[in-house]
Amino acid sequence: MAILKATSESLDLTDDYTFTGKLSGHNYPMFLAKKTDAGQSVANASTTKITFNTTDFDTDSGFSTTNNRYVIPTGKNGKYFFYLKIQADAGNGANLYLRLYKNGTEVANIRNGTSGAQRKSLFLSIVEDAVADDYFEMFYYHDSGSAKTVDQGGTENVTYFGGYRIGS
């Protein structure tokens, strides 16, 4: 079915449609950075920026694998939904924190404790207002007693950092 202009009267949402071209709207820009290289060592009792070596997608080239941060592109101010996941070794009785920083200041974190030495995953999501040149980074902290490794995922999504604009 060819539609010249989509309106609520002419678009049957029970039908299947094929779209060509680039969609535009509030969910752009969007990005997903992943750690697929070697695991990253994080020293005990140290808040450490997580490094990423690849992006699955980055519609507006806002993520830098050199600086390991996402920078809001010019003209893309708005509310952003960010989602972060980390998987790492943890020691018995350790406190683990996954943190999101905006312009060098922590804006959100999630904490988890451990019982027994094991691998742990932490997930964090947040909606944050952002303007052009604001930057966001992912950090990890643990107090396991010795250095621990943040896992890389190869082709799996084990440690990642993503986000997209949801409104202006």
Backbone hydrogen bonds, N-H to C=O, Kabsch-Sander energy under -0.5 kcal/mol:
donor,donor_aa,acceptor,acceptor_aa,energy
7,T,5,K,-0.5
10,S,7,T,-0.8
11,L,7,T,-1.6
12,D,10,S,-0.7
13,L,11,L,-0.8
15,D,12,D,-1.8
28,Y,25,G,-1.2
31,F,163,G,-2.3
32,L,57,F,-2.1
33,A,161,F,-3.1
34,K,54,T,-2.9
35,K,159,T,-2.1
36,T,34,K,-0.8
40,Q,150,V,-1.8
42,V,148,K,-3.2
45,A,142,H,-2.5
46,S,43,A,-1.0
46,S,142,H,-0.6
48,T,46,S,-0.7
48,T,140,Y,-2.6
50,I,138,M,-2.8
53,N,34,K,-1.1
54,T,34,K,-1.4
56,D,32,L,-2.6
57,F,32,L,-0.8
59,T,30,M,-2.1
61,S,58,D,-1.3
64,S,69,R,-2.6
65,T,63,F,-0.6
68,N,64,S,-1.5
69,R,64,S,-1.1
70,Y,136,F,-2.3
71,V,62,G,-2.5
71,V,69,R,-0.5
72,I,134,D,-2.7
76,K,73,P,-1.8
78,G,130,A,-2.7
79,K,167,G,-2.4
80,Y,128,E,-2.6
81,F,164,Y,-3.0
82,F,80,Y,-0.6
82,F,126,I,-2.9
83,Y,162,G,-2.6
84,L,124,L,-2.8
85,K,160,Y,-2.4
86,I,122,L,-2.2
88,A,120,K,-2.5
89,D,149,T,-2.0
90,A,118,Q,-1.6
93,G,114,T,-0.5
94,A,91,G,-1.6
96,L,112,N,-2.8
97,Y,141,Y,-2.7
98,L,110,I,-2.2
99,R,139,F,-2.9
100,L,108,A,-2.6
101,Y,137,E,-2.8
102,K,105,T,-3.1
103,N,135,Y,-2.9
105,T,102,K,-1.7
107,V,100,L,-2.9
108,A,100,L,-1.4
110,I,98,L,-1.9
112,N,96,L,-2.1
114,T,94,A,-1.4
118,Q,90,A,-1.7
120,K,88,A,-2.9
122,L,86,I,-2.3
124,L,84,L,-2.4
126,I,82,F,-1.9
128,E,80,Y,-2.5
130,A,78,G,-2.5
133,D,72,I,-2.6
134,D,131,V,-2.4
136,F,70,Y,-2.4
137,E,101,Y,-2.0
139,F,99,R,-2.8
140,Y,48,T,-2.2
141,Y,97,Y,-2.2
143,D,95,N,-1.1
148,K,42,V,-2.3
150,V,40,Q,-3.2
151,D,87,Q,-3.1
153,G,35,K,-2.5
156,E,153,G,-3.1
158,V,156,E,-1.2
160,Y,85,K,-2.1
161,F,33,A,-2.2
162,G,83,Y,-2.9
163,G,31,F,-2.0
164,Y,81,F,-1.8
165,R,29,P,-1.8
166,I,79,K,-3.2
167,G,79,K,-1.2
